[in-house]
Amino acid sequence: MFSQHRSFAPTLSLLCLTAALLGLTGCTKKSTAQTPSVDLQLKVSVPFRFVAYGDTRFHDLKDTEAANPPVRVALVQAIAEVNPAFVCFTGDIVYNGYDVNDWKTWDSETSIWRDKNIPIYPALGNHDLHGDEKIALGNYFQRFPDLKNSRYYSVRAANTLLLVLDSSLEETSGPQFQWLSNKLDNLPSDVDFVFLMFHHPPYTSSSDAKMFGGGHSARSTEQHLAKMLEDRQAHAGARFVVFSGHVHNYERHEHGGVTYFVSGGGAAHAYPIERAPGDPFQSKEVNYHYLLVEVDHRQLKVTMNRLELNNGKAVWTEPDSVKIAIAAAASANAAAH
């Protein structure tokens, strides 16, 4: 962990003695602390494509209460066949983060991705932190060693920057917010798109009332975060795109120049949700799916690939697709600031 080996022994001894005298116990809370965030680099050339989705709840195949195992398996196989540059997870990878058997199910069911050397970039969801958080995080980071225990981190891939947040930590103040603000304040000029990924959605037409059997209301923290992003978008040369999960369906929202996707149809039991009249995507269906993001120079396309199993046979459709481009006016406006 410590890469510098200078002669700090006297100072460290004094610090340890001081801590002992004061009775400090901060080290007992290491599982909730963020190590220095990691900045990953993925060598990929434009054009490229990647997949985003979440709420898979990897768990015992025989237990159909937690999720829909046949859907989960079919989605993993379909994503492997797409051969994406990487896969983004919007959280709730497993059913119970503390359960090593859930993670072993993840290991076995996604082995095809590792066989194809497909990188995976996850965001932590509430289910991933179930139980003893130290144990849950240990299981999580064991699967993703490149994160080096970072609960929030960045990935640079060609003309894009992926910023992954942990929505179980404070997002609009504190270290994570300072880190995010610094990243957005210092965007490289050759970044066309900034993807932000975190589990809880800033916008959703579902609600805690669960009118159709399930759903969650947007939380105030993510709503404040969205307002900050929209304020920044007005002066940014890059386009901001947000991927979240938590709601077990698909949604697309547009606010202040930012496009928000809710992608929580990875196999946790999906449910219909209320749709506001102004929602860009309208559906009364259950939507198990993954998102295919095709990135090019100054433009991208996001397609929702919907899965329905009819008597065990996979039927695929594309009910929603949207193109997002960098406007010349936005680039000029950003250059003026």
Sequence and secondary structure as in RCSB ss.txt:
>XXXX:A:sequence
MFSQHRSFAPTLSLLCLTAALLGLTGCTKKSTAQTPSVDLQLKVSVPFRFVAYGDTRFHDLKDTEAANPPVRVAL
VQAIAEVNPAFVCFTGDIVYNGYDVNDWKTWDSETSIWRDKNIPIYPALGNHDLHGDEKIALGNYFQRFPDLKNS
RYYSVRAANTLLLVLDSSLEETSGPQFQWLSNKLDNLPSDVDFVFLMFHHPPYTSSSDAKMFGGGHSARSTEQHL
AKMLEDRQAHAGARFVVFSGHVHNYERHEHGGVTYFVSGGGAAHAYPIERAPGDPFQSKEVNYHYLLVEVDHRQL
KVTMNRLELNNGKAVWTEPDSVKIAIAAAASANAAAH
>XXXX:A:secstr
      S HHHHHHHHHHHHHHT  GGGGGGGS  S  EEEE   SSEEEEEE    B  TT TTTB HHHHHHH
HHHHHHH  S EEE S  BS TT HHHHHHHHHHTHHHHHTT  EEE   TGGG SSHHHHHHHHHHH GGGTT 
SSEEEEETTEEEEE  TTS SSSHHHHHHHHHHHHT  TT  EEEEE SS S  S  TT TTS      HHHHHH
HHHHHHHHTT SSEEEEEE SSSSEEEEEETTEEEEEE  SSB        TT SS   S  EEEEEEEEETTEE
EEEEEEEEEETTEEEEEEEEEEEEE  HHHHHHHHT 
